[in-house]
């Protein structure tokens, strides 16, 4: 990789448009297109958003998707992805792609991995084969994948953890961040994000942000949350973390979350999100709606002729009855998970557009109150929204 290296003055930029309290609306300009923020990134771990064609992903309004270093290095391998033209060509997504460095997945392997100062040695969860990831190797793999946004390699410790364990982990992640940056190949419109660690400890987060900003990245991710600490503690950590981040760079909260998580984090200054939740929920018959989540396996939907929501502006909600979706899941038909994944991802994108518009209009607080009131009401009753009469 060293033959390709230039300076790190890439032209990936985040440009602010409006603020509302701590919340920010802006645009992330990249080599592969411009993304309005706040934005939610569908997770395409192994080069596919599960159950979705990329045309379907595009139809939801998604502007950027995520891939994963750990999974792609094992199958089909980074070299093969590179030979196939990179992730953009291989998976039919010409837009921006962010790739997770693999650090979180490797740390989740437990006894299958061995950590040292230089990196991590681990055994594949697929066939037990032995592999090695270091900041340099992870960065090189992401280069071969042609990631628009490369993530620095880090360690993500599980919570709860002692302050001393969090400090040691965070300090090593900062040393790894410097090595990741040194290995990064700067190209116009491409960028690399550093990852803030430190658990829920204010002094550790402050140390981490100072170290990362001294290194200098195109954006900054907040890692080490959504790992079991609960929403209240996550929000309180964001309350003191995001104000310390650079004002002129994109902020990405990794692995989050529910619709209410996204709303609360945007209100605390976060611009970018990813999470498997909407697609995983879709595969288990759980649909996100303006009135909270509903489980389509429930017997009460067997003859429910209503669509998923009365807002028939999505590819799924406007065409299929709840009874049909219930039938698909009861019959174990693959179309059920496909349709609900499509619906959930479309709902997440619609929610982010609502939130973004409210930031620009200065009405985010009012929108937040209405969204949370509606989610708390639960599913529409027949008095609110009667079933259609299907008799001829």
N, C-alpha and C positions, 0 to 999 in steps of 0.2 A: 504493500500500500504506500510505502514512503515515496515511491516515484511519482505518485499522483498529488502529493501534498502541496498546498499553497497556504497563504495566511488564512486566518479564520474569519475574515471580514465578508461573510456571505451576505446576501441581500434578502434573506428571509426576514420579514418585518411584521410586527403587530402594530396596527395603527388604530388609535382610539377614535370612537365616533361620539359617544355620549356616556354619561354616568348618571346613576340614580342612587344616592347614598354611596355605599361601597361597591355596588354593582356596576359593571362596565359592559358597554357594547363596542365592538370594534371589528376589524378585518385582519385576518392573518394572510399575508401575501407570500405565496410559495412558488416554486418552479412549476408545480403541477396544478396551479389554480389558486384562487382566493376563497377563503372560508370566512363567512360571517360568524362572529362570536357574540355571546356564548354558543358553544356547539357541543353536541353529543356525538361521539364516534362509535359506530357499531363495531363489535369485536369480530374480526376475521382471523382468528388465531392461526390457522394452518393454510391461509390463502383462500378462505371461504367464510362468509357469514352463514352459519349453519342453516340449511333449509332454504336459502335465498339465492336466486340469480342476482347478478349485479344490476341488471335492469330493475329488478324489484327493489334493491337497496337504493338505487338512484331515485325511484318513484317516491320514496319516503321523504326526499329532500336532504338526505345525508350528503355532507360535503367532504368528509374525510373518514377513512376507516383505519382500523388497527390490525397489525400482524404481530407475530411473536417469534423472536429469535430462537428460543429454546426448541419449540416445536418444529420450526422450519429447518433448523440445522440437523435435526434427526430425520425428518422426512419432508421434502424429497432431497434435502441438503442444500446449503447455500450455493454451492457450485452449480448444481443443476438448475436452481432458480435463475441464476445469472445467465446460464446458457440458454434458458428459455425466454430471455429478454427482461428479466426482473419481475418483481411482483406485479407492477402495473400492467404489463402485457399479459403475464401468465393468468391473472385472475380477472382480466377485463375491467380494470379500474384505473383509468388515466388520471384521476384526481389524486390529491395528496394521500399518502399513507404514512402513519406513524408506527414504528416498530418498538415494542417493549424489548428491553435488553436481554431478557431471560433470567435476570436476577431473582425475581419473585418466584418463578417456577422452580428454579434450582433450589432455592432455600426451602421450598415446600416439600422437597424430596426426603427430608429427614435423614434416616440412616443411609440412604443411597448416595449421599454427597459428603465430601470432606472439604472443609474450608481452610484456607491459609492466606497469608498476606498477599500472595501473588494472584490468587483467584480461587476457583472451585473445581474440584474433580468430582465427577458424578457418574452414575450408571443410568442408562436410558430406562425409562419406565416401560418402554416398548419391548426391548429384547435384552436388557441387562448389559448392553455394550458400554464400554468405558469412554468418557468424553471429558474435555477440559474447556472451561470458560474463564477468561481473564478479561479485564477491560479492553485490552488490545484485540483479542479474538472476537469478543462480542461486537465491537465497533466495526471490525473488518467484515463480519457476517452481515451486519446491517448495511454496509456499503454494497456488498454483493447482491443483497436483496433489492437494492435501489430505494431504500427508505427515504422519503422526503424529510421526515423528522426522525433522527436517531436518538435513542435514549442512552444516557450514561449508564454504565454497569454499576450496580449497587447491591448492598445486602439489605433485605427488608425483614427485620426481626419481628416475630409475632408478639403481640401484646396479650397480657401484661408482661412487662420485663422490668428489671431493676434499673434505676438511673445509671448505674455504672455499666451495666451490660449495654444499655442504649447508647451511652457515650462511646464506648469502644467500637461498637458497630458503626455509629455515625462517623467517627473519625476515620475509620478505614474506608467507608464509602466516599468520604471527601478525597482521600488519597487516590481511590479508584476513579473518581470524577476527573481529577487532573490528568490521569493516564488516559482516560477515555477521550478527553479533549485533545490531548497530544496526538492520539491516533486518528482523530476525525479528519476526513478528507473534505475540505471546504469546496463547495461548488455553488454557483449562483442559484439562489432560490431554495437551497437546501439548508437544514439547520440541525442543531443538536441541543437537547434540553438536559440540564442538570437536575438532579432529584434531591429535594430537601428531605432529610431524615431527622430523627431525634424524638420519635414517639410523641408523647403529649407534654414533654418538658420544654418550657419556654426558652430556657438558656441554651439547650441543645439545638433547638430549631434556629435560634438566633446565630449561634456559632456556625451551623450548617449553611445558612443563607449567606453569611459573610464570606465563608470559604468559596462558595459557588460563584458569587458575584465577582470575587477577585479573579477567579479563573475566566469567567465571561462566557455566557451561553446565549443562544437565540431565544430561549424560553426556559421557564423553570417549572418543574413538576413538584407536587407535594406528595411524597410517598409515605408509607408507613401508617396510613389511616385506612379505615374500612377493613380492619383486620381483627375485629372483635371488640373494639372499645365502646361501641354504641354511638348513636347519633349525637346525643348531648355532649359527650366528650369530644367527638369529632368536630362539632361546631365550635366549641370553646377553644379548641386548638387552632382552628382556622381564624378565629377572632384575633389572635395575636400573631399568627403566622403571615397571612396575606398582606397586612400593612407593611411588613418588613421587606417584601419582595419588590424588585424594580417596577416602577410604574409603567415603563415603556416596553415591557416584554410580556408575552403570553404566559398565563398561569394555568396549569393543568393538574387537576385532582385525580389521582390514579385510582381506578377500580370502583368508582361511585356513580350511580347507586339507584335508590328508589326515586320516583318523581319528587317527593318531598326533600330528599337529600340534595337533588340537583337544585331545586329552588333555593333552599337554605344556603348552599355553597355559593351560588351565583350572588346572592345578597351579601355574601362575605368577600366578594371580589374575585371569584374563580371564573375562568374563561372556557375551559375545555374539560371534557369528561369522557370516560369510557366505562363500560360495565357489561358483563354477560347477562345481567338480570333480565332485560326485556326479551332476549332470545331464549334464555333458559326457561323463563316463565312460559313463553309460547309453546315450548316443547312439553310442558307439563299442564297444559289446558288452562293456564292462568292468563287472563286478559286485563291489561291496564286500560282504564277508561277515565273520563272526567268525573266519575262518581266512585273512584277507587278501583280495586282489583276484584274480579269475579272469577270463580272456578267453573269452567264449562263442563266439568265431569259431574257436577251436581245434578241429581235426578230432577230437580225442579225446572231444568232447561229442556227436558226431553220433548216438550210440546210448545216451547216458547217461540212463537213465530216472529218476534221482534229481531231486529238486527242488533249487533253488539252495543251500539249507541244510537241515539236519535240524530246524531250528527253524521249524515251519510256522505262525508267528504273524504273517506279513505277507501282504498281499493277493496277492503274486506268488509268494513262496516256497512257499506252501501249495497252489498250483493248477497250476503249469506246470513241466514237466520241462526239464532242461537241454537235452535233445535238441530239444525244440520251440523253445526260445529260440534255439539254434544255427541251426535251420532258418529262423527268421524273419530273422535277420541275413544268412544266406547268400542268401535270396530277396529281400533288400532290402525287406522289408515294414515299414511304419512302426510296426506294433505292437511290434516288437522293441525299438526305442529307447524307446517309451512305457513298456513294462513294466519295462525295466531302470532307467529314470529313477525310476519309482515305487518299485522295490525299493531303489535306492541312497538315495533321500531318506528312506524308511522306516527303513533301517539307520542313517543318521546320527541321526535323531530317537531311535531306540531306544538308541543309544550315549549320547546326551546325557542321556537319562532314567536310564540305568545310572550314569553319572558323577555326576549330581545326587544320586541316592539314596545313593551311597557317600559323598559329602560330608556329607550329613545324618547318616549312620550312623557317620561317622568312620573309614571303611574304604577311602578312596580309594587309598592307597598299595598295599594288597593287590590292589585291582581293577586298578590300572595294571600291576602285575607280571603278572597273569593275562592281561589283554588283549594285552599285548605278546608274551608267550609264545605265545599262540594265533595271533596274526597271523603270527609267525615260522614256525610249523609248516607253513603252506601248506595247500592244499586237502585235504579229507578223503580218505583212502585207502579202498579197498573193504573193507579189514580193519576200519577204524574205522566205516565206514558203508556197508554193502553195497547194491548196486542191488536194487530191489524185483523180485520175480518177477511178471511180468505175464501169465503163462500162466493160462488158465482151467481 
